[in-house]
């Protein structure tokens, strides 16, 4: 039942339970996105595994989050269990074979996979504000912070860099407000408190270097299979907002970095977004609009995005309209909202005269789904009641020893496992503060020293503002920020820095979701 250029999903059945025909996902429409929905325990994870195996077998790299740990078994060869072989017989799948797939494990915390990070600068103000659940005034201050960092050439790599920049903004709020707009010290303080909460929730593991390179999740193995990147998300799910923001950042990075390819014969990458409702819950309207725009446009870059969630109502209609390939597992219809979800799911399919979708959705068995994919000319196929094929890899999690063995032979072994802490905004602002403190101390010492006798020579600086000048005993006023009025040397240094920063600033371009374009 396998066909070239297509992923075998399963076999549809007639009303008398006899086999109707094989159901496939055409690879040339794999970048038209998809939706996998269904209640807990109806087989969504196994369906996700079947699709991931199919794409990988066709040489398409896959990225998927592993919420419960079950998906890790895709790295091990499947076992000929009775329920798997029985399902293969039920659908007439004579070509069923067991195999394992090339997998790279990732983990924000570095415990069950290679560390995956990005920098504060690359994430951008919009996603960072979403991560912090910032109010409108706070989001304005965050945008100003990024503007200052971009203009001044201050690298924002990790949380301590952003904290240091906020401290600087708070100390110089009056001066900066006149240039960039109102910077409220109360807003700065609330953002700093939110950063502490993020740090306690583990976000400091996510921000830093080396940052993830998109090319490392778009690899193929030596046998031509696409590498399957599996993100360990069981611990990450304890902070759902961080999980959703990370996946959204990754999606935006793919959008910004990949070139236009039109409609390729098969996708360049397939991205599975499990627990998709977390992306849209309480999200501001502007973010949902940007996500809808990214989903609509990323297709032409060869990336397929597949949302996996319990309820089709979890995905906004504007995004739902972009999803061409749909697999609907059973839904429960006890509450009014659940009944509405059943009607919504049924109405999105091209009707099949052989059965009523609204009725069938509530009676589907485990591993059974209503399937509609794009066929000739990109039109949706008539929905079919389908038994999903059994996976070829293991159904269930790897042991810790098996996972470690996969990581020990990973193509990115040693690339992301050690932190790199180069000079960034924290060190640069600390050096500036230390320089100001030293200058203050030198000034006080000079004022306390006895005046030199006429004709005597002095040691030390001879430039104006650095000692040895007739004007040195003229006290320079101090601003509210606590910094001494800049000297001639400092002014010269800042002039050069501004020139460099301006050139850097012109090169910094942010994309549709605020992340840096490289």
N, C-alpha and C positions, 0 to 999 in steps of 0.2 A: 504493500500500500504506500510505500515511500515514492516520492516523485521529486525529480531534480527541480531546484528553484523554488521549492515549497516546503513548509514545515507541516508535518502531519500532526494534527491536533487530536483526532479521534474519529469515531464513526457515528454518524447519525442513525437514528432508528425510525422505523415506521410505527404507526399506531399499534400494530400487532407485535411490537418489539423485535421484529426482524431487522437485519442490517439494511440500511438504505444506501449510504455511500460514505466515502472518506471525506473528512472535513480538513481543509488546509488553510494555512496562512501564506499567501504569496509573498515571497521575499521582496519583490519589487515594490510592494505596498507596505513593507515592514516599517518604513519611516513615516507612515501616515498615523502613527500613534495607536493607542489601544486602551481598553478598560477591562479590568478583571474585578468583578464584584461578587459578593455573596456573604451570607451570615457565617459566624464562627463555626468551624468544623465541617464546612461543606466542600472543602478541597481546594481552596484558593492557592495555598502554598504549593501543592503538588502541581497545579496548573501552571503556576509561575515557573516551577522547575522544568516542566515539559517544554515551555516556550524558551527558557534560557538554554536548555540543551539543544533545541532545534536551531536557534540562532548560532550558538557556538559551533555546532556541527557544520554549519554553512560558512564558517570562517568569520562570523560577526562577533566582535568583542561585546561583552555584556557587563553592566554594572547593576547590582541588586543589593538591597539591604536585607539582612537576616535578622528578623525581629525576635524569633523564638529560638534560634540556633538550629532549626531543622534543615535549613537550606545548605548548611555546611557539608552535608552528605553528598552533594553533587561532585565533590572532589574524589569520591571513592567509588569503585565499581559496585553496581547493584547486586543484590542477592536474589536468587530465583525463589521468591516467596510465593505461596499458594495464591494469595489474592491478586498478585501482579500477573502471574501466568494465566489465571482465570480471566482477568480483564482482557488480556491480549487475545485469548480464545473467543471471548464474547464479541469482540469487534473484528474478528478475522485478521488479526495482525500477525501474519506469519513471519514477517521480517524482524520481529522483536528480538533485540540483542542487548546484553548487559555491557556497560562500559563506564569508564570514568572520564572526567573532563578536567582540563587544565584550569586551576583556580589560583587566584591571588587573594589572600585574606588581608583585610584592612580593619583597623580599629582606632578610633580617636584617642583611646586611652593606652594604646600600645600593648594590650594584654592578650588579645586573641587574634592579633594580626599586626601588620606593619603600621606604624604611626602615620596618620594622615592629618595634615595641617594646612592652614592657609594663614596669610597675614591679615592684620586689621586693614591695611591699605587696600589689599586685593578684594576684601569683602565689600568695602564701600559703605557709605552712610545709610543707605536705604535698608539694607539687610541687617546692619548692626542695630539700627533703631528698632527693627522688627524683633530681633533677638532680645533686646532689652525691654520690649513692650513700652517704648518711649511715648510720652505725650507729644502733642504738636510743638509746644515750646522747647521741650527737650530735643526733639528731632531737629529743630532749627539750630540749636547749639551744636549738635553732632555734625550737621552739615558745615557749620562754620569751622569746626575743628579740622575737618578734612580739607577745607579750603586753605586754612592756614598752613597745614602740613604740606599740602601739594605746592603751595607758593614758596614756602621757606625751605623746601627740600629736606623735611624731617621724615625719615622712614618710620612708619607706624607698623611694627612687626607683631608685637604681642600686647597683652593687657597693660603691662607696666609702662610701655611707650604711650599708650592712650591716656593712662592715668597721669603721667608726667605732663602731657600736653594740656590736660584739663586743669591741673594745678597752675600751670603758666597762665592759662586763660583766666582763671579765677583771680590771680594776683594782678593781672593787667586788664581787668574787665573794662574799666573806663576808657582806656586808650584804644583797645581793640573794638569796642562797641562803636566808636566814632568812624571806624573804617569798614567793619563788616556787618554792623547791625547790633541790636541789643543782645548782650550776653549777660543774662541774669546769674548772679552768684548762687541763687537758690536752685536754678536749673542745673548749673554745674555740680552743685552738691548732690542733687538727686541722681544725676548720672553716675557720679562716683559711687554712690551707695548701690546703684544697680550693677555696677562693675564688680563690686565686692560679692554680690549675690551670684553673679555669673561665675566668678572665681571659685566660690564654694561649690557650685554645681558642676565643676570640672571643665569649664570653658577654657581655662588656661592651657589645657592640653591641646586644644584645637588651634590656638593662635600661636604662630611661631614659624621657625624655619628648620629644615628645608620644606618649602611649600610643595604641595602635590603638583606634579606635572601631568597635564591631561593625557599626554602621550603614553603614560604608564598605565592608564586604564583602557588603552586602545591597542593592546598588543595581540598578536596571534602567536600560537605555539609552533613548534618545529613541524608538527604533523598537519598544520594548516587550520587547526581549530581556533576559534576565537577564545581568548582568555576570558574567564568569568571572574570579575572582581566582586567579592562578597564582603560587605561591610558588616562587621559584628555590631549589632544594634540592640542587644538585650539590655546592656547597661545604659546605653545612650538613651533608651526610651524612658529612663527615669527623668530625663529633661526633654520632653517632647518638642519644646520650642527650639532647642539647639539642634535636635535631629532634623526638624523641618527646614531650619535655616541653612544647615550644612548642605542638604540635598538641593535646596534652591540655589545656593551659591555654586554648587557643582554644575547644575544645569545652566546657570548664567555664564560660567567659564566656558562650557562647551559652545554656547551660542556666540561668545565673543571671539574665541580663538579659532574655530574651525572655518575653513573656506567654504564658499558656496559650491555645491556640486550638482544642484538640480535634483533629478530623480534617478538615483543610481540603481543598478540591478539588484543590489542588496544594501542594507543600511551600513554605515560606517561604525555605528555604535547603537546599542539598545539599552535604554535606561529604565529600570523598574523602580517606581516610587511607591513603596509599600506604606500602609497606613496613611494614605494620601489626604485624609481629612485633616491631619495635623497641619498641613500646609495652609489650608484655607480657614481654619477655625480662628475667628476674631481678627482675621487679617484686614488691614485697611484697604479701602477701595482702590487706592493707587497701586498697591502691591498686586492685587488680583488682576488689575488691568495689565500690569507689566508681565505677569505670568502668562496670561492669555496671549499676549503679543509674542512672548518667547516661544510658547508652544506652537503658535501658528507659523512662525518664521524659521524655527530650527529644523523643520522638515527638509527645507532646501539645503541644509548642511549635512544631510544624511543621517540624522539622529532620530531614532524612534523613542518616544516617551510613553511608557505604559503605567497607568495609575492602577494601584491595587488597593481596594477599600471595601468596607462592608456594604455601604449603601450608595447607590448612584447619586443620591441627593447630597452627598459629601462634596461633590465636585460642582463648581459653579456652571451654569448653563453655557456661558461663553467659552469655557474650557471644554465642557462635555461635547460641544458641537464640533470640536477639532479631532475627536477620537474615532477613527474609522473602523478599527478591529475590536469586537466586543465579545466577551465571554462572561455570561451571567450564571452564577451558581444560585442555589436556592436562597430565597429570602423568606423571613417570617413576617406575618401580617397580623400581629396582635393589636398594635396601637394604631391610631389614625396616621401618624407619621410613617409607620412601616407600610400601611396600606397605600399611602401616597407613593412611597418608594417603589412598590410593586407596579403600580400603574405607570409611573415614570419610566421604569426599566422596560416594561412591555411596549410602551409607545415609541421607544427609540429604535425598535427593531423593524425591519421590513417584514410584514406579516406573512405567516405561513398558513394557508387555508386548511391544513390538516389538523391544526390544534389552536387553542386559545392561549396566548402567551401569559396573560394575567393569571389564569388558573394553573398553568404548568409551572410557573416560577416558584410557587409555594409547595409543589409536590416533587421537585427534583430530588434525586437521591445523592448521597455523597459521591463525588467524582463525576457527577453528571452536570452538564451546563447547556444553556442556550447559546449557540455560537453563530455569529454573523461576521464575516470578514469581507474585505474589499476584493472584488473579482475584476473581470474585464472592464477596462476603461475607468476603474476606480469606483464603480457602483457597489453598494453594499449587497451582499448575497441574502437570499431568503433565509430567515432564521431557522436553525435546525436544532432539535433536541439531540444532544451529543454525549456519548460516553467518552470521556477523555482517556487517551492512551496512557499506559503505565510508563513512568520514567525509566531510563536506562541506568542511571546512577542510583546510589543508595537513597532510600527514603528514610530520613532521620539524621540525627547529628553525628559528627565525627567525635571520637574520643580526643582527649587533650593530647595524647601522644601522637595520634594520627594528624591532628591539626599542626602540631609542631614540626612533624616530618615534612608536611607540605610547605610550611614557611621556610624550613631549612634549605629547600630546593627552589625557592622563589626567584624569579628573574630580577626582583628589586631588593633582594637580600642586602642589607647594609646601607641602602640608599637613604632610607627615611628613619632608621631606628635610633639615631643619635641626634640630640638637640644641637642646633647651631645658634649662638647668641652673638651676633655681630653688632658693631656700633650702630645705634639707631636713635630715635627721638629721646629716649630716657637718658642715654649717656650724653648726648649733645646738649640737652637742656640742663643736666646736672653740671656739665662742664661750664656752661654759661653762668649758672648760679654760683659756682665756685669762683669763677673769675671775678664776678661782681663782689663777692665777699672778700677776696684778696685785695681788690682795688680799694674797698672801704677800709680795710685794715691798714693798708699802706698810706691812705689819705690821713687817717687818724694819727698814725705814727709821725707823719711829716708835720702835722699841725702842732704836735706836742714837742717836737724837737726844737732846740734853740736856733734862732736865726743865724745864719753864717756871717762871719765878719767880712767887711768890704774887701774885695780883692782876693778872698780865699777861693779855693777851688772845691767843688763838691763832687762826690762820687755818685753813681747811679745814672738815672735817665736824664737826658738833656732835651728830649722832645717836649713840647707843650703838653701839659696835663700829666706828665710822668715824673715830675720833680726837676729841680735845677732851673726853674724859670721864675722870673720876677712875679709872675701872676699866680704862682702856686699857692700863696697864702690866701687867695680869694676863694672862699668856700663856694662850692657848687651846690645848688639846691637839689634836694632829693624829691623824686616824684612819689606819688601815692603807692606805686608798685613796690617801693623799697629799693629800687635800682638806682645807682648813681648815674647822673647825666653822663652820656657817653663822651669819651675822650676822642681826640683827633685820630689816634691809631684805631680805636674801636669803630669810629665812623668810616675810616678807610676800609677796614675789614668788612664791615656790614655792606658797604657799597659793592665790594667785589662779590660778597655772598648773595646780594640781591640780584646782581647780574646773572650769576650762576643759577640761582633759584628760579629766576624768570625763564631761563632757557629750559630748566627742568620742568617747570610748571607748564610750559607750552607743550612738552612731550607727554604730559600726563593727561590721558583722555579716558573718561569713564563711560562705560557702556550703559545699556538699557536698564540694568538693575543696579547701577552704581559701582560695579566692580571695574578694576583697572583693565584697560586694553593693553596688551603687551606688544 
